Amino acid sequence: MKKEKSQSEIALNRTITELKEKHREREKLLDEEQLAAKQLEQENEKLTAEIQELKRSKSPMPGN
């Protein structure tokens, strides 16, 4: 009976370890996705500002 308990504890610990590893991998992927999204947002803001600046520079000056 003690051997069975030991084997079930080993199996349970293995399962826990596997689940922790899967969680760490998912957490890492989420962090990477969030970083990529933040970079895209920053690039979008930069490009939007550049577009606005180009639109302003193309506008005719008053009095010309």
Secondary structure, 3 states (H helix, E strand, C coil): CHHHHHHHHHHHHHHHHHHHHHHHHHHHHHHHHHHHHHHHHHHHHHHHHHHHHHHHHHCCCCCC
